[in-house]
Amino acid sequence: MMARPTRPLVWHQLQFALPLAQDTAVGLVERILADGSLGRVVLELRAAGGQAVWAVGSRAGERLVSVVRELVPGCRVSRGVSRRTVDQAVVVSARPVGTLLATERLAAVVRAVLAAMAVTAEGEELVVQLQLGRRFAPEALGRVEPQGWLELLGLVPIPSLSGERGRRMRAQVGRHRAAASLRLGVRAASPLRQRTLLQGLLGALRLVEGPGVRLRARTEHPAKLDSVRR
């Protein structure tokens, strides 16, 4: 039997009413993490010529659009977004060495990322792509559950139960989480400029690092970002 063809992702551009409250943004991400029926969801932030554009791609169609409009008042959603190919791409992973990334640090990270992307000139583009895949329901009590956003998104494993920290976490309630991949892409005239822009973006993301998190980036074929491969 021939496999059924996979439906392409449908892209929508998101125009948030600013300032976007952190609680609102977190609520939207938590809803996407909890609702496995939405399937694979891809969040992209693209900046070209210093102007940033948010986009979301999925096969859920109007269901996801309705979720966005419900949870983010004033957000304008329009179908279709310009997704030009990139020249270089890296995939970013994280490894834990102690404590976890707190939700409160997200706002600082987003501000730093937006600042790094604002330096793009005409003809240049930076891309942050977060792909959310398989969802994982909360586990039963008695197991260590993810408490930081990197763990909820599946970018770092859940810590061991051993030690005092593990004992403190045994009684905490689990949360919805998802397998995820984080990619960065760049389009610029020269390899040197591409490297400079990517290093600035990675530097902004390193604000998530601390006693508990280290980021690693490795080069990946740009087509994986362009086609949103798993």
BALOBA-1460 file (C-alpha; in Angstrom, 3 decimals):
// residues 230
<rec num="1" residu="m" x="0.000" y="0.000" z="0.000"/>
<rec num="2" residu="m" x="1.162" y="3.495" z="-0.784"/>
<rec num="3" residu="a" x="1.561" y="5.856" z="2.143"/>
<rec num="4" residu="r" x="-0.938" y="8.663" z="2.309"/>
<rec num="5" residu="p" x="0.613" y="11.964" z="1.237"/>
<rec num="6" residu="t" x="1.424" y="14.289" z="4.098"/>
<rec num="7" residu="r" x="-0.536" y="17.509" z="4.107"/>
<rec num="8" residu="p" x="1.677" y="20.588" z="3.933"/>
<rec num="9" residu="l" x="1.858" y="23.002" z="6.825"/>
<rec num="10" residu="v" x="-0.433" y="26.011" z="6.564"/>
<rec num="11" residu="w" x="1.282" y="29.234" z="7.608"/>
<rec num="12" residu="h" x="-0.254" y="32.258" z="9.292"/>
<rec num="13" residu="q" x="1.348" y="35.558" z="10.203"/>
<rec num="14" residu="l" x="0.710" y="36.833" z="13.737"/>
<rec num="15" residu="q" x="0.596" y="40.534" z="14.581"/>
<rec num="16" residu="f" x="0.454" y="40.903" z="18.346"/>
<rec num="17" residu="a" x="-0.973" y="43.954" z="20.069"/>
<rec num="18" residu="l" x="1.998" y="45.409" z="21.934"/>
<rec num="19" residu="p" x="3.076" y="45.245" z="24.638"/>
<rec num="20" residu="l" x="2.378" y="41.501" z="24.809"/>
<rec num="21" residu="a" x="2.012" y="40.440" z="28.435"/>
<rec num="22" residu="q" x="4.303" y="37.602" z="29.484"/>
<rec num="23" residu="d" x="1.400" y="35.730" z="31.099"/>
<rec num="24" residu="t" x="-0.488" y="35.876" z="27.800"/>
<rec num="25" residu="a" x="2.436" y="34.489" z="25.814"/>
<rec num="26" residu="v" x="3.060" y="31.744" z="28.367"/>
<rec num="27" residu="g" x="-0.644" y="30.847" z="28.371"/>
<rec num="28" residu="l" x="-0.608" y="30.397" z="24.598"/>
<rec num="29" residu="v" x="2.447" y="28.125" z="24.687"/>
<rec num="30" residu="e" x="0.980" y="26.076" z="27.541"/>
<rec num="31" residu="r" x="-2.254" y="25.582" z="25.598"/>
<rec num="32" residu="i" x="-0.346" y="24.385" z="22.513"/>
<rec num="33" residu="l" x="1.674" y="22.018" z="24.694"/>
<rec num="34" residu="a" x="-1.460" y="20.610" z="26.314"/>
<rec num="35" residu="d" x="-3.531" y="20.132" z="23.145"/>
<rec num="36" residu="g" x="-2.050" y="17.194" z="21.261"/>
<rec num="37" residu="s" x="-4.931" y="17.305" z="18.771"/>
<rec num="38" residu="l" x="-3.303" y="20.389" z="17.235"/>
<rec num="39" residu="g" x="-0.547" y="18.131" z="15.950"/>
<rec num="40" residu="r" x="2.821" y="19.475" z="14.907"/>
<rec num="41" residu="v" x="3.096" y="23.225" z="15.449"/>
<rec num="42" residu="v" x="5.977" y="25.360" z="14.183"/>
<rec num="43" residu="l" x="6.614" y="28.819" z="15.622"/>
<rec num="44" residu="e" x="8.889" y="31.111" z="13.628"/>
<rec num="45" residu="l" x="10.310" y="34.549" z="14.269"/>
<rec num="46" residu="r" x="11.811" y="36.114" z="11.134"/>
<rec num="47" residu="a" x="13.560" y="39.466" z="10.925"/>
<rec num="48" residu="a" x="14.549" y="41.128" z="7.652"/>
<rec num="49" residu="g" x="15.764" y="44.685" z="7.328"/>
<rec num="50" residu="g" x="15.369" y="45.114" z="11.082"/>
<rec num="51" residu="q" x="11.642" y="44.252" z="11.036"/>
<rec num="52" residu="a" x="10.475" y="41.158" z="12.950"/>
<rec num="53" residu="v" x="7.531" y="38.988" z="11.894"/>
<rec num="54" residu="w" x="5.939" y="36.170" z="13.921"/>
<rec num="55" residu="a" x="4.461" y="33.185" z="12.111"/>
<rec num="56" residu="v" x="2.933" y="29.830" z="12.983"/>
<rec num="57" residu="g" x="2.671" y="26.767" z="10.783"/>
<rec num="58" residu="s" x="0.441" y="23.753" z="11.381"/>
<rec num="59" residu="r" x="-2.042" y="21.368" z="9.804"/>
<rec num="60" residu="a" x="-4.716" y="22.279" z="12.354"/>
<rec num="61" residu="g" x="-6.049" y="25.091" z="10.181"/>
<rec num="62" residu="e" x="-8.627" y="27.361" z="11.744"/>
<rec num="63" residu="r" x="-8.570" y="25.445" z="15.039"/>
<rec num="64" residu="l" x="-5.129" y="26.803" z="15.878"/>
<rec num="65" residu="v" x="-6.101" y="30.257" z="14.625"/>
<rec num="66" residu="s" x="-9.093" y="30.196" z="16.977"/>
<rec num="67" residu="v" x="-6.856" y="29.242" z="19.907"/>
<rec num="68" residu="v" x="-4.518" y="32.155" z="19.173"/>
<rec num="69" residu="r" x="-7.360" y="34.648" z="18.902"/>
<rec num="70" residu="e" x="-8.984" y="33.340" z="22.069"/>
<rec num="71" residu="l" x="-5.857" y="33.500" z="24.221"/>
<rec num="72" residu="v" x="-4.175" y="36.581" z="22.731"/>
<rec num="73" residu="p" x="-6.734" y="39.411" z="22.524"/>
<rec num="74" residu="g" x="-6.047" y="41.900" z="19.765"/>
<rec num="75" residu="c" x="-3.803" y="39.555" z="17.790"/>
<rec num="76" residu="r" x="-4.306" y="39.910" z="14.030"/>
<rec num="77" residu="v" x="-3.948" y="36.637" z="12.137"/>
<rec num="78" residu="s" x="-3.511" y="36.535" z="8.366"/>
<rec num="79" residu="r" x="-2.952" y="33.522" z="6.163"/>
<rec num="80" residu="g" x="0.364" y="33.241" z="4.341"/>
<rec num="81" residu="v" x="3.847" y="34.473" z="5.194"/>
<rec num="82" residu="s" x="7.037" y="35.059" z="3.216"/>
<rec num="83" residu="r" x="9.517" y="32.256" z="4.010"/>
<rec num="84" residu="r" x="12.676" y="32.799" z="1.979"/>
<rec num="85" residu="t" x="15.418" y="30.165" z="2.030"/>
<rec num="86" residu="v" x="18.387" y="30.629" z="4.342"/>
<rec num="87" residu="d" x="22.098" y="30.301" z="3.572"/>
<rec num="88" residu="q" x="23.206" y="28.775" z="6.874"/>
<rec num="89" residu="a" x="21.410" y="26.983" z="9.690"/>
<rec num="90" residu="v" x="22.247" y="25.569" z="13.102"/>
<rec num="91" residu="v" x="20.307" y="23.349" z="15.467"/>
<rec num="92" residu="v" x="20.445" y="24.338" z="19.125"/>
<rec num="93" residu="s" x="20.314" y="21.891" z="22.008"/>
<rec num="94" residu="a" x="20.698" y="22.266" z="25.744"/>
<rec num="95" residu="r" x="22.113" y="20.099" z="28.456"/>
<rec num="96" residu="p" x="21.407" y="20.450" z="32.166"/>
<rec num="97" residu="v" x="24.112" y="20.526" z="34.801"/>
<rec num="98" residu="g" x="22.051" y="21.555" z="37.816"/>
<rec num="99" residu="t" x="19.106" y="23.874" z="38.232"/>
<rec num="100" residu="l" x="16.394" y="24.665" z="35.679"/>
<rec num="101" residu="l" x="15.442" y="27.573" z="33.447"/>
<rec num="102" residu="a" x="12.772" y="29.678" z="35.159"/>
<rec num="103" residu="t" x="9.781" y="30.986" z="33.245"/>
<rec num="104" residu="e" x="10.601" y="34.483" z="34.494"/>
<rec num="105" residu="r" x="13.760" y="34.530" z="32.370"/>
<rec num="106" residu="l" x="11.805" y="34.107" z="29.132"/>
<rec num="107" residu="a" x="11.004" y="37.818" z="28.831"/>
<rec num="108" residu="a" x="14.678" y="38.786" z="29.031"/>
<rec num="109" residu="v" x="15.596" y="36.157" z="26.445"/>
<rec num="110" residu="v" x="12.917" y="37.347" z="24.016"/>
<rec num="111" residu="r" x="14.032" y="40.971" z="24.391"/>
<rec num="112" residu="a" x="17.645" y="40.012" z="23.704"/>
<rec num="113" residu="v" x="16.667" y="37.918" z="20.676"/>
<rec num="114" residu="l" x="14.590" y="40.757" z="19.216"/>
<rec num="115" residu="a" x="17.496" y="43.161" z="19.719"/>
<rec num="116" residu="a" x="19.889" y="40.764" z="17.967"/>
<rec num="117" residu="m" x="17.486" y="40.395" z="15.048"/>
<rec num="118" residu="a" x="16.958" y="44.150" z="14.729"/>
<rec num="119" residu="v" x="20.468" y="44.592" z="13.283"/>
<rec num="120" residu="t" x="19.544" y="42.838" z="10.027"/>
<rec num="121" residu="a" x="20.008" y="45.102" z="7.006"/>
<rec num="122" residu="e" x="18.138" y="45.128" z="3.701"/>
<rec num="123" residu="g" x="18.590" y="41.775" z="1.971"/>
<rec num="124" residu="e" x="19.466" y="40.017" z="5.238"/>
<rec num="125" residu="e" x="17.292" y="37.755" z="7.362"/>
<rec num="126" residu="l" x="17.526" y="35.928" z="10.676"/>
<rec num="127" residu="v" x="15.179" y="33.087" z="11.620"/>
<rec num="128" residu="v" x="14.334" y="31.411" z="14.925"/>
<rec num="129" residu="q" x="12.296" y="28.245" z="14.387"/>
<rec num="130" residu="l" x="10.767" y="26.201" z="17.219"/>
<rec num="131" residu="q" x="9.084" y="22.963" z="16.168"/>
<rec num="132" residu="l" x="6.738" y="21.275" z="18.659"/>
<rec num="133" residu="g" x="6.009" y="17.626" z="17.992"/>
<rec num="134" residu="r" x="4.799" y="14.732" z="20.089"/>
<rec num="135" residu="r" x="3.070" y="15.746" z="23.306"/>
<rec num="136" residu="f" x="3.628" y="14.101" z="26.684"/>
<rec num="137" residu="a" x="0.899" y="14.125" z="29.316"/>
<rec num="138" residu="p" x="1.668" y="14.851" z="32.976"/>
<rec num="139" residu="e" x="3.121" y="11.865" z="34.799"/>
<rec num="140" residu="a" x="1.835" y="10.353" z="38.016"/>
<rec num="141" residu="l" x="3.121" y="11.661" z="41.324"/>
<rec num="142" residu="g" x="6.308" y="10.115" z="42.582"/>
<rec num="143" residu="r" x="8.381" y="10.912" z="39.492"/>
<rec num="144" residu="v" x="10.461" y="13.986" z="38.766"/>
<rec num="145" residu="e" x="8.542" y="16.290" z="36.450"/>
<rec num="146" residu="p" x="9.833" y="19.059" z="34.193"/>
<rec num="147" residu="q" x="9.705" y="22.466" z="35.835"/>
<rec num="148" residu="g" x="11.663" y="24.649" z="33.406"/>
<rec num="149" residu="w" x="10.654" y="25.647" z="29.874"/>
<rec num="150" residu="l" x="13.578" y="23.856" z="28.240"/>
<rec num="151" residu="e" x="12.355" y="20.637" z="29.848"/>
<rec num="152" residu="l" x="8.710" y="21.271" z="28.954"/>
<rec num="153" residu="l" x="9.766" y="21.698" z="25.321"/>
<rec num="154" residu="g" x="11.836" y="18.529" z="25.404"/>
<rec num="155" residu="l" x="15.140" y="20.322" z="24.772"/>
<rec num="156" residu="v" x="16.741" y="18.941" z="27.920"/>
<rec num="157" residu="p" x="16.005" y="15.689" z="29.774"/>
<rec num="158" residu="i" x="14.277" y="15.535" z="33.121"/>
<rec num="159" residu="p" x="16.809" y="15.378" z="35.997"/>
<rec num="160" residu="s" x="17.508" y="12.324" z="38.077"/>
<rec num="161" residu="l" x="15.508" y="11.463" z="41.159"/>
<rec num="162" residu="s" x="18.694" y="11.090" z="43.177"/>
<rec num="163" residu="g" x="19.855" y="13.630" z="45.729"/>
<rec num="164" residu="e" x="18.066" y="16.256" z="47.762"/>
<rec num="165" residu="r" x="16.803" y="18.099" z="44.702"/>
<rec num="166" residu="g" x="15.187" y="14.953" z="43.379"/>
<rec num="167" residu="r" x="13.523" y="14.253" z="46.708"/>
<rec num="168" residu="r" x="12.102" y="17.788" z="46.795"/>
<rec num="169" residu="m" x="10.623" y="17.315" z="43.340"/>
<rec num="170" residu="r" x="8.973" y="13.929" z="43.935"/>
<rec num="171" residu="a" x="5.760" y="15.446" z="45.251"/>
<rec num="172" residu="q" x="5.392" y="18.112" z="42.579"/>
<rec num="173" residu="v" x="2.659" y="17.794" z="40.003"/>
<rec num="174" residu="g" x="3.657" y="17.099" z="36.389"/>
<rec num="175" residu="r" x="2.949" y="19.405" z="33.461"/>
<rec num="176" residu="h" x="2.254" y="18.989" z="29.781"/>
<rec num="177" residu="r" x="5.345" y="19.002" z="27.598"/>
<rec num="178" residu="a" x="6.400" y="18.241" z="24.037"/>
<rec num="179" residu="a" x="9.303" y="17.023" z="21.966"/>
<rec num="180" residu="a" x="10.862" y="20.019" z="20.260"/>
<rec num="181" residu="s" x="13.656" y="21.160" z="18.006"/>
<rec num="182" residu="l" x="15.122" y="24.653" z="17.889"/>
<rec num="183" residu="r" x="16.811" y="25.907" z="14.733"/>
<rec num="184" residu="l" x="18.394" y="29.208" z="13.748"/>
<rec num="185" residu="g" x="18.913" y="30.376" z="10.182"/>
<rec num="186" residu="v" x="20.528" y="33.297" z="8.391"/>
<rec num="187" residu="r" x="20.584" y="34.835" z="4.930"/>
<rec num="188" residu="a" x="23.282" y="37.397" z="4.148"/>
<rec num="189" residu="a" x="25.647" y="38.365" z="1.336"/>
<rec num="190" residu="s" x="28.872" y="36.855" z="2.696"/>
<rec num="191" residu="p" x="29.872" y="33.929" z="4.937"/>
<rec num="192" residu="l" x="31.479" y="36.406" z="7.343"/>
<rec num="193" residu="r" x="28.274" y="38.422" z="7.684"/>
<rec num="194" residu="q" x="26.245" y="35.222" z="8.062"/>
<rec num="195" residu="r" x="28.520" y="34.075" z="10.875"/>
<rec num="196" residu="t" x="28.395" y="37.475" z="12.587"/>
<rec num="197" residu="l" x="24.582" y="37.562" z="12.575"/>
<rec num="198" residu="l" x="24.271" y="33.978" z="13.831"/>
<rec num="199" residu="q" x="26.786" y="34.593" z="16.616"/>
<rec num="200" residu="g" x="24.803" y="37.629" z="17.762"/>
<rec num="201" residu="l" x="21.595" y="35.597" z="17.854"/>
<rec num="202" residu="l" x="23.260" y="32.729" z="19.711"/>
<rec num="203" residu="g" x="24.688" y="35.217" z="22.179"/>
<rec num="204" residu="a" x="21.178" y="36.454" z="22.943"/>
<rec num="205" residu="l" x="19.905" y="32.904" z="23.457"/>
<rec num="206" residu="r" x="22.740" y="32.196" z="25.872"/>
<rec num="207" residu="l" x="20.884" y="34.288" z="28.430"/>
<rec num="208" residu="v" x="19.112" y="31.026" z="29.250"/>
<rec num="209" residu="e" x="22.422" y="29.608" z="30.441"/>
<rec num="210" residu="g" x="23.164" y="29.487" z="34.109"/>
<rec num="211" residu="p" x="24.095" y="26.999" z="36.799"/>
<rec num="212" residu="g" x="21.599" y="24.570" z="35.258"/>
<rec num="213" residu="v" x="21.713" y="24.961" z="31.483"/>
<rec num="214" residu="r" x="24.345" y="25.002" z="28.734"/>
<rec num="215" residu="l" x="23.501" y="25.572" z="25.064"/>
<rec num="216" residu="r" x="25.189" y="23.849" z="22.152"/>
<rec num="217" residu="a" x="24.855" y="24.712" z="18.466"/>
<rec num="218" residu="r" x="25.885" y="22.578" z="15.515"/>
<rec num="219" residu="t" x="25.711" y="23.288" z="11.810"/>
<rec num="220" residu="e" x="22.823" y="21.727" z="9.912"/>
<rec num="221" residu="h" x="21.791" y="21.693" z="6.259"/>
<rec num="222" residu="p" x="19.698" y="24.827" z="5.593"/>
<rec num="223" residu="a" x="17.061" y="22.744" z="3.790"/>
<rec num="224" residu="k" x="16.004" y="21.240" z="7.120"/>
<rec num="225" residu="l" x="14.941" y="24.657" z="8.365"/>
<rec num="226" residu="d" x="13.444" y="25.709" z="5.035"/>
<rec num="227" residu="s" x="11.281" y="22.581" z="4.766"/>
<rec num="228" residu="v" x="10.702" y="22.254" z="8.542"/>
<rec num="229" residu="r" x="11.981" y="18.702" z="8.660"/>
<rec num="230" residu="r" x="11.606" y="16.742" z="11.846"/>
